[in-house]
């Protein structure tokens, strides 16, 4: 039986030059005057949000017919506009979260999302892939020549946050052609040529790590956590942020609530493609397979009641089929906790009743990109080839080179995830633990005097009345400098101090963030052909 044809990038709306980014710059304005009400609201939305008048403006908008958007570029522009207006409406500015999205946004947003085969919620595609412009038309797509089209907060820190990720997508674009070339060379059993492609891929991943490290340069952790991040959150697992049921989309699906994850780095098709190419498998958080320690072995034993033994390529094909099937059921099915649906979830995630978050994030990618990943998963063969060649005794020099460069590629993906964890720790975990009390908002605070036990008791008895004091009152002991900390007894979305004894730091995608990221990193490290400890010794001895 002939092997399946390799995917052709252009057939999946992917450019060999720009990768998952559009080959042309995203539109700066919708050309049809019919959509002028959207563009006008979008132009003013930062000011409207600041003046607490955005929700009023949205209600006044007409319900426009999104089917008049004729090109992909127009649809992407509309999607960006509707994402930013909708998330600003839901989360507000020092306002309680709105659990109902008016029809002037909800109806066309759903229509445009269907056109793009993506979810009607703010995604990586919206703010990273379709939200940039070149400063100089003949310049490169890198941080020296990129700007954003819009931000939710109006801050340069938010722009930098998006642009670093846009630059990662641009820098990683050539890796897609290299992956497909390596797959073809494996079919031809040309080990030396595979080594050359893997060396090129390793260099590209090293460049990705370098770009990611630049996040620290111009994105302030305090500004990101307290001013930007709340607007990136979706409405899945957001009860603690004021949306226990998700958000109602008026005029869509009979006004039923939707629970959708927000923007997440896990929605990057580029990172998924690297995982697929190198056979890096991810499992639901807390559900880990037990892999045999011998180099070159493809057997895995799951840490669940059922045990399976399969090759890497077979496992990935099965996973691809499961993902393709579950796309049809999409988002709301993940939030029904009936016993039958829980059983279905367990079956689709290898026996665990937790969701495989990384697989689920493919629902939030543009349809063509998601389909490309499914196709790639069906033809990937690099890891299995390296594992098979690694079993040869004695190993030839070319096989030693093959194993070494494969593991070096995997190691660089692991380093990328290490840096991501460092960023999350600084920008999210540390900010949540410290609370909104750094820099004092530009004010010089008087040293706090020691209070007696009786005074402390009186303050405690005052309770919520102190916490809800208006900023203008100037009441001592209130949070007047930081209204984002307490607002009528509610946090502003995810912008809140971590309570003592609560170890869960929720990501914008709704995950328990740190356990998820650490497991993803560890799963990457365990995907080396040479076990990680031996790889470290080998790397040290060769340096």
N, C-alpha and C positions, 0 to 999 in steps of 0.2 A: 504494500500500500504506500503510495507516494506521500511524502510529508506535506503538511498544509503549507500553502504559500505564505511567505513572510508578509507582514502588513506593509502597505505603502503609506508613508507618512501623510502625504497630501490627501489621501482618501479619508483621513480622520481629522481634517482641519488642523494639521500640524505642519509647520514649516521646517525644512532641514536646516534653515539658517536661524530662525527665531524660536524654534521649538513650539511650546504650547502657547507662547505669546502670539498675538496677531502679527502677521507679516507687515501690515501697515499700521501706522499710529491710530489709536482709537479716536473716534469722532469727538470734537470739542463742543459740538452743538448738533441737535437734530435738524436736518435741512427742511423738513416739512413744517410750515407755520402752524399747522393744526396742533402741534405739540408744544406751542409757545407757553401755555400755562404750566407745563412741567418745567420747562427751562427757566421760566421766571421764578418759580418757587425754589428751584435748585440753586439759582444764582443768589437768592436771598436767605437760604435756609440756615446758614450759620448765624446771621443776625436775628432771624425769627426765633431760632432756638434760644439765643441769649436773652431775647426780650420776652420769652415764654409765650410767644404768639404763633409758633409753628402749628400747633394742633388746630387752632382757629383757621389758619390759612389752608390747611389740608382739607378740612370739612367744606371749605368754599370751592375747592377744585371741581371741575366737571369730571364725569367718568368718561375718559377718552377711549376710543376704539384702537387697541394696540395692534390689531390686524393690519393697520395701515403702515406699520413698520416693514419695509420691503427688503432690506438687506441685513446681513449678519451684523455689520458694523452699527446700523441703526438699532437693532435689537439689543446689542451689548450696551450701547449708550443709554437706552431706556432702562435696561436692567440696573445699571449703576445708579441712575437717578432714583429709581423706585426703591432700591436697597437703602440708599442713604436717607431719603425722606421717611421711609417706613421705620427704620431703626431709630431715627431721631424722634419720630412720633411716639413710638412705643416707650422708649426710655426717658424721653424728656430731658429737661435741664433743671435739676433739683425739684423734680415732680415725681409723683407716684407713677409706677409703670402702668401703661394703658393695656388692658387685656383684650381690647377690641380695636381692630384696624379698619378705618372707614373704607367704604367701597371705592372712592376715587383713587386710592392706592391699591387696595387688595385685589380688585377685579383685573386691572391691567397687569399688575405684577404677576398674578398667576398665569395670565395669557402669555406674557413675555417669557416667563420661566418655562412654560411648556414648549415654546418655540425653540428655546436653547437647550431643552432637555436637562434642566437643572432645577433646583428647588427655589421657591419664592422666599428667600431669606438671604441675608448678607453672607457672601461666600468669599473664599480666596480668589475666585475668578473675578468677582466684582471689583474688589479693592486693590488687587495686585496685577492681574493680567489685563484688565480693561480700564485701568485708571492711571495711565501714564502718558507723557508726551516727551518728545525730544527737544532739548534746548537749542541744538543746532541740527538741522535736517540731515547733514552729511556726517554727523558724529556717531559715536558708538552707543550701543544700548548698555551703558554702565553708569555707575554712580557719579561720574563726572559730567553726564549729559542727560540726566533724567529729572523730571519733575512730575508731581501728581496733578491730576485734573481737579480733584476735590478731596477734602478731608472732613470728617465729622466734627472735629474740635476746632478746626482752623489753625492748628499748630504745626510748626515745622517738624516737631518731634514725631507727630503722626505721619507726616509725609515721608520722613526718613525710614520709619518702621515699614511702610509699604514698599518703598523704593529699594531697600536692601533685598527684599524678597523678589521684587521684579528683576533686579540685577542677577539674583541667583537663577531665576528661570532663564534669563538671557545667556548667562555664562554656561549653564548646563545644556543648552539647546543642542550643541554638536554631539552630545553623548548618545542621543537617540539613534543617529545614523551609525555610530560606532557599535552600539549594542546589536543592531540588526546585522551589521557586517560580521560581527563575531559569531552570531548564531549561524549564518551561512557558512562561515569557515569551519565551524564545528561539524556541520553536515558534510563538509569536504575532508574532514579529519586532517586539517592543516594546523597542527599544534603551534608551530612557530609563528604563523600568521595570527593565530588567536592571541598568542602572547603579545604581539605588537599592538593589537587592538585593545587588549586589556591594559597595557601600559599607557596608552592614550587616555583610556577611560579613567585610570587612576589619577593622571594629571589633571583631568577636568574636575574630578571630585575634590582634589586638593584645592583647586581654585574656588570651588563652592564653599569650602571651609573658610578660606580667606575672606570671601565676601561676607559670610555670616558673622565673622568676628567684628566686622565694621559696624554692627548694630550699636555697639557701645559708644561710638564716636559722637553721634548727634541725636540720639533718642534718649531722653532723660527718663529713668525708671519711675520717678514720682509722677511725672506728667503722664506717662503711658498708663500707669495703673489707675490713677484717680481721674484722669480727664479723657482718656481715649478708650481704654479697654471696656468700660461698661457698655459702650455703643456697639461693640463687636459681638457681644453675646447674643445668642439666639433665645429660644424659649423652650428648650428641652432641659429637664432637671433644674428648673429655675424657680422652684417654690420659694427658696430662701431669698430670691431677688424680687419676689412679689408677683410671680406668674406661675402659680401652682398648676394651672390647667393648660398653660400655653397661651396662644393668642387666637382670637376669633378673626377670621378673614370675612368681613361682611360682603355678602353677595357671592361667596365662593363656597361650594360644597355645603349648601344650606346653612352657612354660618357656623359650621362645626369648628371646634378648637383644633389648632395644629400645634404640635410640639416638634420644633425643628432646631437642630444644632446651629450655632453661629459660626462665624469665620474661624478657620483653624488651619495651621500649617499642615495638618494631616490631609488637607484637601489638595495638596500639590501633586499633580499627576507626575511631575518629574521625579519626585522622591519615590512614588509608587513604582515607577518604571525601573528605577535602580533596584528596589527590593525584589521585583519580579525577575530581573535579569540575573541577579546573583542568588536567587533561591532563598531569600530571607523571608521566612514565614512568621507571621504575627498571630497571636492568639488573644482571646479575651483576657483582660487584666485579671491576674490571679490564677489563670489556667495555663500551666506550662508543660510542654512535652519533656520527656526524659530521653535525651539523645545518647546513642552509644558513643563512648569516648574515642573509639578507634578512628583514626584518620581514614577517610575514604568510604566509611560506612554510611548508607543512606537510610538505615532503619531508625524509626522513632517510636517510642512507646508513650502514649498520652497518659497524663496523670489524672485520668478519669476512669470510670468503670469499664469503658470499652478500650481495647487495645488494637491498633492498626499498624501494619507494616507495609510500606509502599515506597516507591521511588519518589524523588523530589519532583520530577516533571509530572508524574501521575497525580500527586497531591495537588500541585498547582493547577492542573487542568480541572480537577474536581472543584477546587476553590473558585475558579473562574466561572464554572457552570452554576455554582451556588450563588455567587454574586449576581450573575445575569438574571437568575430566577427571582432573587429577592428584590432586584430593582423594580420589578413589576408591582410588588406590594408596597415598596417605598416606605415613607417616613412614619405615618401614623400607626402602622402595625407594630412598630417597635415600642409603643407606649401602652399597649393593651396588656395588662398583667394577668389575664385569665390563665388558668392552668394549661389549657390547650395551646394557647399562643406561646406560653413560656416553654412548652415542650418543643414547639417548632423552632423557637430561638435556640434552644439547646442543641437541636439536631443540626442547625446551620452553623454552629460555632464549635463543633467538635465535642459536644457533650457538656459544655458549660452553660449555665443559665444566664451568664453575662453576655452582653453584645460584644462582638469584635469591632471595636470602634474604628480601627483603620480601614477595614473592609467597608464599614458603613459610610465612611467619608466619601466613598466613590459616588454615592447618590448625590453628592453636592458638587460634583464636577460637571462640566459641560458634557452632554451625551456623547459626541464624537470622541472626546478624550477618554471617557470611561470605556467606550467600545474598543478603543485602541489597546487599553490595558488588558481587556479580556482576550483580545487576539494575541497580544504579546505573551500572555500567560499560557496560551495554548501551544506556542511554538518554542518557548524558551528551552534551552538545552545546555547552557554553558556550565552550570554547576554540576549537572549529572555527568557531563563529559569530563570535567576535571576530576571528579570523584572516581570515575571509571579508570582514567589514566593513572591516577594516584595509586591504584591497586597493583600496578605492574611491578614486578620484581625481576631484576633490579630496576630502579627508576633511571631513565636516561636523563641527560642534562636538560633536554628540552622539557621533559615532564616536571623536573624540579623547578624549572623556570615558570612553567604553567601554574603549578600549585602556588608558588611563592607570589606571583603577581596577582592571582585571583584573591588570595588572602589579604594582600595589601590593599586591593580595591575594597574588600569588605571592611577592612580596618579603617579606611578613610571614611566610609559611611558611618561607622561607629564613632569616629572622632567628630563628624558632623553632628551626630546626635548628642555627644558629650557637650559640645558647645551650645547646642539648643537647650540642654538641661541647665547649663550655667546661666543662660539668658533668662530662662523661666524662673530660676531661683532668685536672681537679682531683681527682675522686673515684676514678678508676681508674688512669690512666696515671702521674700523679705519685706516687700511693701505691705503685704497683708498682715504680717506679724508686727510691724512697727506701728501701723495705723497712720492716719493723716496728720502727723504732728511734726514733720520736718520742715525746716525753713520758716515755720511760723507765719506762712503766708505773707511775708514781708514785714510783719509786725514784730516789735520788740516786746516780749512778754515779761511781766514782773516775776521775780522768783516766787515760787509757790511756798507760802508759809506752812509750817507744820500745824496740823489741826488736832484738836483733842478728840477723844473717843465720842464725847457727847456731840461735838460739832459734826463729826462724820455720820453719826446716827441721824441727826437732823437733815443732813444732805441726802442721805439714803431715803429718808421718809418722803422727801420732796419728789423723788422718783421721776416719772416721765415729764412732770411739769418743767423741770430744769432742762431736760433733753430737748424739749420742743419749743424752748424759748426762741422768739424770732431774732434774727440777726441784729435788728435795730435796738433791741432791749438792752444789750450789753450786759446781761445777767452774769454775774461771776459764777464760774463753774460750768457754764454751758459750752456747747461746741460751736459758738458763733463764728469762729474763724474758719470752720470746716463744715459748712452745711451739708457737704457730700457725705459726712460721716453719719449724721443722724438727721432724718427728715420725717417729722411726724411719726417717729418711732420706727421708720422703715429705712433700710439702706438704699443707696442709689445703685440699683442693680448689683453688679459684682464689686463695686467700689465700697469696700467695707473692711474693717479691722477683723482679723481672725480672732475668734473667741477662744479663751483658754479651754483646753481639753478637746477642741475640735481640730482634727488633723486633716480634714478634707479641704483642699484648696481647689475650687471648681474652675475648670477651664471654660473658655467661651463656647466650646463645643459640648459642654456639659459633663466632661469627664472628671474623675478624681485625678488631678493632673500629674503629680509627681510619680505615683505608682505606675501609671500608664507610660510615662516617658522613660522611666528606668527599665521597665520590662521591654519596651521597644528597643532600647539601647542594648540590653543584655541579649535579646534574641538575635540582634545583628552580630554581636561578638561571638555568639555560639554557632554562627553560620560559617565560620572559617573551616577549611578542610583540615588544617592542622589545629588541634585544640588550642584555645586562647593562651593558656600558660606556656605551652611549647612554642607558640608563635612569638610570644614576648621574648623568650630566651633566644630564639633564632634571630629575631630582629636585633636584639642587643649584641649578639656575637658578631653580626655582620656589619654593625655600625662602628 
